[in-house]
């Protein structure tokens, strides 16, 4: 049986898409994962594959003394990855990006192991730009991104099958919603968005007049007392149910979540993360808003959140555009590319 090594981490957006592809290929390949002892380890644990831990440092994008140690710690992580790949003899390394993936990709290139990477955003990230030339393929979610690489190939965004299996009535029963109001799903990302959490809770009384609310608020962000019609969860494994129960969504503009919302035909109000970011979320949001597939609200205007959500709920143009859109999961196409390279 051929052996695959998946890598990527630092945020859920670099891990969850990998899990979708891993599930698609389970049983056909011997699968393992390489990452740090961080959040990706917890997310991968449930899959049940071997996990190889490397101590990869993160480069901070501001001037800080911590960056002075990065070259030495990165070299150590590369040596760790090299020894693991030389010993385990994988047939292909699949990277979902993030600083975590660099040691595995570097080691694979030294050992002449084929490498593929997937870029989710409209503008390629640093890791993708660094490794692209030596990859067999640079797979992308956006067709425009694929055109930036000689080996680019647009396959769409990988999504888990279970996202499409939720049933509306049973999902609303699961969360205790009566069905008398439309449901607003709030997605702040894997660690929870402080800005979105704060804005939703600031306007909670007003929002609950029109919506029941399912709020995925991130680890450690739940509040003690909650009113009727408001359900908060740190994290939801069953995202199929979360999506099935909602009528509209409030979300950051990470490409994975946005592609899922569009594929599931859910109108969304996107609040891009503008600061501490290379601007990828702002670009993602503008791209989809231009196609009338979402609405966008700048973080500085979150005081207008209730009216923006009401406007979204009544926006027939966005609903019509979503129904006409042909976005589907890229998981099967990615799996086919992997099969072709390892045949």
N, C-alpha and C positions, 0 to 999 in steps of 0.2 A: 504494500500500500504506500502510495506517495505521501510525503510529509510536508506539511505547510506550517510556516511560522507567521502568525499575525502579530503586529505591533502597533502601538499608538496609545496616547494617553495624555494626561494633564487636565483633561476635562471630559465630561460624558460625551461630548460631541465627537471626540476622537476614538471612543470605545464602543458605544452602542451600535454604530453602523458596522463595525467589525463583527459584532455579535450576530447581526443579521446575516452576514455572509457566511460566518462560521456555521450557523444553524442550517443554512441551505446546503452546505457541503458535508455536514456531519454524516459519518458512516461511509463516505467515499474516500476520505483522506484521514491520515493521522495528523491531528491538529494540536498545536501548542501556541502559547502566547508569551511575548516578552514585554515587560514594562517595569515600572518602579514599584516600590512598596507603598504606592499611593492609592488614589481612588480607583484607578483602573483594576487593581488587584481584587477589590471587593466586587466590582461589577462582573469580572470574568469568572469569579469563583463558582457561581451557580452553573456555569456551562460544563464544568467538570473536566477540563483539559489540563495538561501540565503547564505550570506557570514558571517562567524563568525571570528572576528579579535582577535588575541591574541598577546601580546607583547613579542615575543620570542627572546632572545638574541642570537647572533652568536658568537661561540667560535673561536677566531682568533688563527691560528696554529703557532704563534710565541709568544715569551715572551713579554707581554705587560700588563701594569697596568689595562687595560680595562677588562682583563679576571678575575680579582679579584671580579668584581661585577656579573659575569655570574651566579654563583650558586643561588644568591638571586633573580635575575631577572627571572631565569628559574623556580624557585619555584613559583613565582607569576604567570607565564604563565601556569604552571601546574594546579594551583588552578583555573584560568580562564577556562581552558579547561575542568576540572573536573565538574565545575558547569554547563557548557553548555551541556556536554554529559549527565549528570544526569537529566537535565531538558528536553532535546530533545529526549532522548531514541532512539538512532540510533540502527539499527540492525547489522551494520557492518561498520568498519572504514577501508578505503583503503588508504595506504600511498605510495607516490612516492618518499619519501626520502627528504633529505635536513634537516637542523637544524629546519626549520619551523614545520616539522611534529612531532617532538618528544613530545610536550605537548599533542596533540590529541591521539597519540598512548599510552602514559603513562596513560592518563585518561581512555581510553577504557579498558586497561588491569586491572586497579583498579576496574572498574565497570563490569568486565566479558563480555565485548562486543567483539565479534570476530574481529580480526585484520588480514589484509593481507597487504603485502608490495611487491613492484616490484623494482628489482635492474637492472639497465640498463647496468652497466659496467661489464667488465670481473672480476675485483677485487671488492668485496663488499665495499661499503662506510661505514663510521663510524656509521651512524644511523642504517643501515641495520644490522650490526654486533651487535649492542646494543639490538635491539628488536627482532631478528630472532627467538630465542628460544620460545618466547611467541606468535608468529604469527601462525595462522592456516596454511598458506602457505607463503613461500618466493618464489615469482614468479620471473623469470629471463629472460633476453634476450639471454644470452649465455648458452648452455647446460653445459659447464664446470663450470659455476658459480653455477648452481642448485646442482651439485654434492657435493658442499661444505656444504650443509645444509641437515639435516635429513628430513626436510619438504620442500625441494626445488623442484620446478617444472618449467621446461623451457617452456615458452609460446611464446617467441619471443618479439619483440619490438612493443609496441602499436603505431599505426599510424592513422592519420585522413583519413577518406574515401575520402575527397576531393583532397588529394594529387594525387590520381590515376585518377582523372576526367579531368585533363587539356588536351587541344587540341593544338597541336604545332602551326598550322597556326594562330589561333586566339590569342594565347599567344604572338607570335612575333609581331603581329599587335598591341596588347595592349601596348607593350613596344616601339613600333616604329622601330623595326628592319626590314631591307629590305629582309633578307634571303640570301643575297649574301655571308655572312661569317658565320662560325660556331659561336655559342654563348657560352661564358664563364660565368658561374654563380659563384659569389663570396659570400661565407657564412662565416661570422665572428662570429656567435653566436648572442644571443639576445641583448647583450650590445655592440657588435662590437669589433673586434680584432684590437687593435692599430697596431700590427705588420703586419697583412694581409692588412689592409687599407693602411698603409704606403708603403708596397712593391708594391701593385697594382698601386698606384698612381705614385710611383717613376718610374715604367717601363711602364706607361700607353701608351706612344707614340709607343713603340715597340709592346706591346700587341695588340693595335688597328690595326696594320698592318695585323694581322691574325685573330682577333676575334672581334665580337661585345661583349660588356660586360654589364651584369646586376649585379650590386654591391649592396648587402644588407649590409650597412656599420654600422648600429646601431644608436641609438638615439644621436643626436647632432654631428654626424660625417660627415655630407654632406659638400661638398666644393661648393663655389659660382659659379665658371665657369667650364663648362664641355664640352669636345669636342664631336663631332658627333660620334655616335656608342657607347657611354658610358652613361648608365642610372644608377643613384644611388638612393636608397631608404633607409630610416632609418629602416623601418620594412615593411614586406609584409604579409598581412593577407591571400592573395590568393597564397599560396605556390604551389598549383596545377599548376597554370599558370607559376610560376617561374621555376619549374622543367620541365614542358612541353617544354618551349622555349629553354632550354639549351642542348648543346652537351656534354660539360664537366663541371666539377665543381672544385673550389678551396675552401677548407673548413678546419676548425679545426676538431679534431677527437673525438668530443663528440659522444657517441654511438647512440643517437637518430638520428642525422643528417646522420651518416654513414649508419645505417640500412635503412633509407629512400632512400639514394642515391643508395644503392645496390638493394633494392627491385624495384626501378624504372629503373635499368640497366644503371645508369649514371656513366661513368668513372670519378673518382675523384682523385685529388692530395691533400692528407691530410697533414696538418702542425700541429702536436700535440702541445698542450700547455704543455711545459715541466716544467716550473717554476710556483710557487704558486699553485701547484697541487699535488695530491698524486701519480701522475704518471699514472692515469687511461687512459688518452688520448694516451700516448705513447704505452701502452699495447694494447689498442683497435686497433690502427693503425698497429702495428706489427702483430696482429692476422689476420687482413684482408689482409695485404700485403703478408703474407705467403701463403694465398689461391689465390693470384694473382687477388684479387678483387679491388685493388686500388694501387696507387703509394704514396710514402711517401717522404716528404721533411722536413728536420730539419729546425727549425726556424733560426738557425745560417747560413743557406745556402740560405736564401731568395734572395740574389743577383743573384742567378741562376734561378729565377722564370720563365722568358720567355722561356728559353730552356727546363726547366722541364715540362712546360705546353705543349709545342710543342711535346715533347717526349710522353707525356700522350695521346695527341690527335691521334698520329700515332701508338699507342700501340694496336696491334690486339690481343695480348695474354690476356690483361685485358678485352677487349670487349667480347672475346669468353668465358672467365671465368664467366663474368656477365650473359651472355645468358644461361649458364648451371646452374647457381645458382638458388636455390629454396627458397630464403628468401621471406617471405610474412609478412603482418601485423599481429601482435599478438593480436589486439584489440578484435576480436571475441572470441578467446580462453580465454582471461582474463574475458570477460563478462560471458562466460559459467561457469568459476570457481566461479565467484561471485554468479551466479544464483544457483549453486549447494550448496553453503554454506548457502545461505539465504532461501533455499526452505523450 
